């Protein structure tokens, strides 16, 4: 029996990347999933393939979030957990970041975390539950060329620690993941690199990631950690930033 069998879980960002993998894996482990994403076409296809439900949602818009969570609660009957994986990661030199793009990145990544966590709170307050927010090592150590992304993920880390303190009295755990996991977008990025660029990239990973020198696998490396954090076995784990990254973020 899976450790999450029968759990009712909302997953944001379920139309692509790690979010899509999470929808499929949790569903395969007999959790009941409602997937949320702005991309209705891909989100619906992925959810149907996994045996999950799908609802359109823009995590940066309060009305959209509140409506989606209410509809998800109606479908599921109760909510046991939220996995908030939705986010964006555009790049630009710090001095060239457009103020509108800064606002957009903060609205989606930091604002989306705030809105979705707050939206799920009333459904968890009386029974306890689990919240897993997707952060990034960028929020802890910075990210050259993506300062606005790093700033937004730093906010996610601080928010996660703060609400873990506030909501612990309700039996709600709130943790953050800092994953270094391969996705289809990463595969496309690799495919677009020249031979020399790819060699340099792989050489850098070999020095930065002690376990294998490469990004992890969403099924083998990330999914088991998420299932644990959603399980009853993680009831005494909260306010933590858990790096699933092969050692990339370890203190040296």
Secondary structure by P-SEA (a helix, b strand, c coil): ccccccbbbbbccccccaaaaaaaaaaaabbbbbbbccaaaaaaaaaaaacbbbbbbccccaaaaaaaaaaaaaaaccccccccccbbbbbcccccccaaaaaaaaacaaaaaaaaaaaaccccccccbbbbbbbcccccccccccaaaaaaaaaaaaaaaaaaaaaccccbbbbbbbcccccaaaaaaaaaccaaaaaaaaaaaaaccccccbbbbcccccaaaaaaaacccccccccccccccccccccc
